[in-house]
Amino acid sequence: MKKLFLLSLVLTFSIATQAQVITLEADEPPLDGIIDRSELNTNKALPYSPVRAADILWEKRIWRVIDTREKINLPFRYPEQFLYTILEDGIRSGELTAYDPMDDKFTTPMTPKDLFSQLYTKDTVDIIDPVSGKITPREITNTFDPEDIICYRVKEIWYFDTRTSTQKVRILGIAPILKVEKELSGINYEKPLFWVYYPHARDYLSGFQVFNDENDFGNASWEDLFEMRMFSSYIMKESNVHDRRLSGYLSGRDLLLESHLIEQELFNREQDV
């Protein structure tokens, strides 16, 4: 009798313990994976090595265009997390500062309210009641799809560092470009929405992973992508006395050939110095 009592006590304790474990496991939120990937988003960008004015022998400002429709640039259009959405969220939270797109010198910072009041304008439309025929005005907000961000402009500086005897490049700014189509007039154009000063955005961008088509566990951040130049682009402008873009005097194939020529001159200069 005593043995039966002890056996029933052990079974009761085992069942209670198992139930407690199941309850604890049920209290843990489910993971969409094996590990908590938020642990991978805590890295900070490595600071740039200091550069003295005396170390710079030569420098050149370059403006590039990253076309997100190219295969290598498809991570910019990843539906679950567009780069534009990351930038917009950072501006709304105050972690990033947007600069007026009227110039690319980062001279005029914009508050989130000012910026998004321009991007998301309001209109009034008339709503007709199908039963009574009564017309009621209603205010709507004009939005756009992040998929309409077809390219990004990148401003950067190439320079030769005499201290290390190497040619280097640093990105200064990134601007998302919106494709605008006017149905009535038939006029299509590209509109820069804002500039983000890249050196101040590096820590923020290092907290977001880039989609890797070859490896779902790939943990390269957006800061890694820009620093390691894991994107395709073409040059739209180099610093010049007339401050004009290549598209101001070239088009089509000639523009791409000139862009490639400037690219080659940049790489050859390091060998010539």
Contacts in CASP RR format, 6 or more apart in sequence:
PFRMAT RR
TARGET T0000
AUTHOR 0000-0000-0000
METHOD contacts of the structure
MODEL  1
MKKLFLLSLVLTFSIATQAQVITLEADEPPLDGIIDRSELNTNKALPYSP
VRAADILWEKRIWRVIDTREKINLPFRYPEQFLYTILEDGIRSGELTAYD
PMDDKFTTPMTPKDLFSQLYTKDTVDIIDPVSGKITPREITNTFDPEDII
CYRVKEIWYFDTRTSTQKVRILGIAPILKVEKELSGINYEKPLFWVYYPH
ARDYLSGFQVFNDENDFGNASWEDLFEMRMFSSYIMKESNVHDRRLSGYL
SGRDLLLESHLIEQELFNREQDV
37 209 0 8 1.000
40 209 0 8 1.000
40 219 0 8 1.000
41 207 0 8 1.000
41 208 0 8 1.000
41 209 0 8 1.000
41 221 0 8 1.000
42 207 0 8 1.000
43 206 0 8 1.000
43 207 0 8 1.000
43 221 0 8 1.000
44 203 0 8 1.000
44 206 0 8 1.000
45 202 0 8 1.000
45 203 0 8 1.000
45 205 0 8 1.000
45 206 0 8 1.000
45 223 0 8 1.000
45 227 0 8 1.000
48 170 0 8 1.000
48 199 0 8 1.000
51 159 0 8 1.000
51 161 0 8 1.000
52 163 0 8 1.000
54 162 0 8 1.000
55 161 0 8 1.000
55 162 0 8 1.000
55 163 0 8 1.000
56 159 0 8 1.000
56 160 0 8 1.000
56 161 0 8 1.000
56 162 0 8 1.000
57 159 0 8 1.000
57 160 0 8 1.000
57 161 0 8 1.000
57 162 0 8 1.000
57 273 0 8 1.000
58 159 0 8 1.000
58 160 0 8 1.000
58 269 0 8 1.000
58 273 0 8 1.000
59 157 0 8 1.000
59 158 0 8 1.000
59 159 0 8 1.000
59 160 0 8 1.000
60 157 0 8 1.000
60 158 0 8 1.000
60 159 0 8 1.000
60 238 0 8 1.000
60 239 0 8 1.000
60 266 0 8 1.000
61 155 0 8 1.000
61 156 0 8 1.000
61 157 0 8 1.000
61 238 0 8 1.000
61 239 0 8 1.000
62 155 0 8 1.000
62 156 0 8 1.000
62 157 0 8 1.000
62 158 0 8 1.000
62 235 0 8 1.000
62 237 0 8 1.000
62 238 0 8 1.000
62 239 0 8 1.000
62 262 0 8 1.000
62 266 0 8 1.000
63 104 0 8 1.000
63 153 0 8 1.000
63 154 0 8 1.000
63 155 0 8 1.000
63 156 0 8 1.000
63 235 0 8 1.000
63 236 0 8 1.000
63 237 0 8 1.000
63 238 0 8 1.000
63 245 0 8 1.000
64 153 0 8 1.000
64 154 0 8 1.000
64 155 0 8 1.000
64 156 0 8 1.000
64 233 0 8 1.000
64 234 0 8 1.000
64 235 0 8 1.000
64 236 0 8 1.000
65 151 0 8 1.000
65 152 0 8 1.000
65 153 0 8 1.000
65 154 0 8 1.000
65 177 0 8 1.000
65 233 0 8 1.000
65 234 0 8 1.000
65 235 0 8 1.000
65 236 0 8 1.000
66 73 0 8 1.000
66 76 0 8 1.000
66 151 0 8 1.000
66 152 0 8 1.000
66 153 0 8 1.000
66 154 0 8 1.000
66 231 0 8 1.000
66 232 0 8 1.000
66 233 0 8 1.000
67 73 0 8 1.000
67 150 0 8 1.000
67 151 0 8 1.000
67 232 0 8 1.000
67 233 0 8 1.000
67 234 0 8 1.000
68 74 0 8 1.000
68 76 0 8 1.000
68 77 0 8 1.000
68 149 0 8 1.000
68 150 0 8 1.000
68 151 0 8 1.000
68 152 0 8 1.000
69 77 0 8 1.000
69 150 0 8 1.000
70 232 0 8 1.000
72 230 0 8 1.000
72 231 0 8 1.000
72 232 0 8 1.000
73 231 0 8 1.000
73 232 0 8 1.000
74 213 0 8 1.000
75 83 0 8 1.000
75 210 0 8 1.000
75 211 0 8 1.000
75 212 0 8 1.000
75 225 0 8 1.000
76 82 0 8 1.000
76 83 0 8 1.000
76 149 0 8 1.000
76 152 0 8 1.000
76 231 0 8 1.000
77 147 0 8 1.000
78 211 0 8 1.000
80 211 0 8 1.000
81 208 0 8 1.000
81 211 0 8 1.000
82 146 0 8 1.000
82 147 0 8 1.000
82 149 0 8 1.000
83 149 0 8 1.000
83 152 0 8 1.000
83 176 0 8 1.000
83 222 0 8 1.000
84 146 0 8 1.000
84 149 0 8 1.000
84 176 0 8 1.000
85 146 0 8 1.000
86 205 0 8 1.000
86 208 0 8 1.000
86 222 0 8 1.000
87 96 0 8 1.000
87 174 0 8 1.000
87 176 0 8 1.000
87 196 0 8 1.000
87 201 0 8 1.000
90 96 0 8 1.000
90 204 0 8 1.000
91 97 0 8 1.000
91 98 0 8 1.000
91 112 0 8 1.000
91 115 0 8 1.000
91 194 0 8 1.000
91 196 0 8 1.000
92 112 0 8 1.000
92 116 0 8 1.000
94 112 0 8 1.000
95 204 0 8 1.000
96 196 0 8 1.000
96 200 0 8 1.000
96 201 0 8 1.000
96 204 0 8 1.000
97 109 0 8 1.000
97 110 0 8 1.000
97 196 0 8 1.000
97 197 0 8 1.000
97 200 0 8 1.000
98 109 0 8 1.000
98 110 0 8 1.000
98 112 0 8 1.000
98 115 0 8 1.000
98 194 0 8 1.000
98 195 0 8 1.000
98 196 0 8 1.000
99 106 0 8 1.000
99 107 0 8 1.000
99 108 0 8 1.000
99 109 0 8 1.000
99 110 0 8 1.000
99 194 0 8 1.000
99 195 0 8 1.000
99 196 0 8 1.000
99 197 0 8 1.000
100 107 0 8 1.000
100 108 0 8 1.000
100 109 0 8 1.000
100 110 0 8 1.000
100 194 0 8 1.000
100 195 0 8 1.000
101 175 0 8 1.000
101 191 0 8 1.000
101 192 0 8 1.000
101 193 0 8 1.000
101 194 0 8 1.000
101 195 0 8 1.000
102 108 0 8 1.000
104 153 0 8 1.000
104 155 0 8 1.000
104 173 0 8 1.000
104 175 0 8 1.000
104 195 0 8 1.000
106 172 0 8 1.000
106 173 0 8 1.000
106 195 0 8 1.000
106 197 0 8 1.000
110 194 0 8 1.000
115 194 0 8 1.000
119 144 0 8 1.000
119 193 0 8 1.000
120 141 0 8 1.000
120 142 0 8 1.000
120 143 0 8 1.000
121 141 0 8 1.000
121 142 0 8 1.000
122 139 0 8 1.000
122 140 0 8 1.000
122 141 0 8 1.000
122 142 0 8 1.000
123 139 0 8 1.000
123 140 0 8 1.000
123 142 0 8 1.000
124 137 0 8 1.000
124 138 0 8 1.000
124 139 0 8 1.000
124 140 0 8 1.000
125 137 0 8 1.000
125 138 0 8 1.000
125 140 0 8 1.000
126 135 0 8 1.000
126 136 0 8 1.000
126 137 0 8 1.000
126 138 0 8 1.000
127 135 0 8 1.000
127 136 0 8 1.000
127 137 0 8 1.000
127 138 0 8 1.000
128 134 0 8 1.000
128 135 0 8 1.000
129 135 0 8 1.000
129 136 0 8 1.000
144 178 0 8 1.000
148 178 0 8 1.000
148 179 0 8 1.000
149 176 0 8 1.000
149 177 0 8 1.000
149 178 0 8 1.000
149 179 0 8 1.000
149 193 0 8 1.000
150 177 0 8 1.000
150 179 0 8 1.000
150 190 0 8 1.000
151 177 0 8 1.000
151 190 0 8 1.000
152 174 0 8 1.000
152 175 0 8 1.000
152 176 0 8 1.000
152 177 0 8 1.000
153 174 0 8 1.000
153 175 0 8 1.000
153 177 0 8 1.000
153 192 0 8 1.000
153 236 0 8 1.000
154 171 0 8 1.000
154 173 0 8 1.000
154 174 0 8 1.000
154 175 0 8 1.000
154 233 0 8 1.000
155 171 0 8 1.000
155 172 0 8 1.000
155 173 0 8 1.000
155 174 0 8 1.000
155 175 0 8 1.000
155 195 0 8 1.000
156 169 0 8 1.000
156 170 0 8 1.000
156 171 0 8 1.000
156 172 0 8 1.000
156 173 0 8 1.000
157 169 0 8 1.000
157 170 0 8 1.000
157 172 0 8 1.000
158 167 0 8 1.000
158 168 0 8 1.000
158 169 0 8 1.000
158 266 0 8 1.000
159 167 0 8 1.000
159 168 0 8 1.000
159 169 0 8 1.000
159 170 0 8 1.000
160 166 0 8 1.000
160 167 0 8 1.000
160 168 0 8 1.000
160 269 0 8 1.000
160 270 0 8 1.000
160 273 0 8 1.000
161 167 0 8 1.000
161 168 0 8 1.000
166 270 0 8 1.000
167 266 0 8 1.000
167 269 0 8 1.000
167 270 0 8 1.000
167 273 0 8 1.000
169 229 0 8 1.000
170 199 0 8 1.000
171 198 0 8 1.000
171 199 0 8 1.000
171 226 0 8 1.000
172 197 0 8 1.000
172 198 0 8 1.000
172 199 0 8 1.000
173 195 0 8 1.000
173 196 0 8 1.000
173 197 0 8 1.000
173 198 0 8 1.000
174 195 0 8 1.000
174 196 0 8 1.000
174 198 0 8 1.000
174 201 0 8 1.000
174 226 0 8 1.000
175 192 0 8 1.000
175 193 0 8 1.000
175 194 0 8 1.000
175 195 0 8 1.000
175 196 0 8 1.000
176 192 0 8 1.000
176 193 0 8 1.000
176 194 0 8 1.000
177 190 0 8 1.000
177 191 0 8 1.000
177 192 0 8 1.000
177 193 0 8 1.000
178 190 0 8 1.000
178 191 0 8 1.000
178 192 0 8 1.000
178 193 0 8 1.000
179 188 0 8 1.000
179 190 0 8 1.000
180 188 0 8 1.000
180 189 0 8 1.000
180 190 0 8 1.000
180 191 0 8 1.000
181 188 0 8 1.000
182 188 0 8 1.000
198 226 0 8 1.000
202 223 0 8 1.000
203 223 0 8 1.000
205 221 0 8 1.000
205 222 0 8 1.000
205 223 0 8 1.000
205 226 0 8 1.000
206 221 0 8 1.000
206 222 0 8 1.000
206 223 0 8 1.000
206 224 0 8 1.000
207 221 0 8 1.000
207 222 0 8 1.000
207 223 0 8 1.000
208 221 0 8 1.000
208 222 0 8 1.000
209 218 0 8 1.000
209 219 0 8 1.000
209 220 0 8 1.000
209 221 0 8 1.000
209 222 0 8 1.000
210 220 0 8 1.000
210 221 0 8 1.000
210 222 0 8 1.000
210 224 0 8 1.000
210 225 0 8 1.000
210 230 0 8 1.000
212 218 0 8 1.000
212 220 0 8 1.000
220 228 0 8 1.000
220 230 0 8 1.000
224 230 0 8 1.000
225 231 0 8 1.000
234 256 0 8 1.000
234 259 0 8 1.000
234 260 0 8 1.000
235 246 0 8 1.000
235 259 0 8 1.000
235 262 0 8 1.000
235 263 0 8 1.000
236 245 0 8 1.000
236 246 0 8 1.000
236 247 0 8 1.000
236 259 0 8 1.000
237 244 0 8 1.000
237 245 0 8 1.000
237 246 0 8 1.000
238 262 0 8 1.000
246 255 0 8 1.000
246 258 0 8 1.000
246 259 0 8 1.000
247 255 0 8 1.000
250 258 0 8 1.000
END
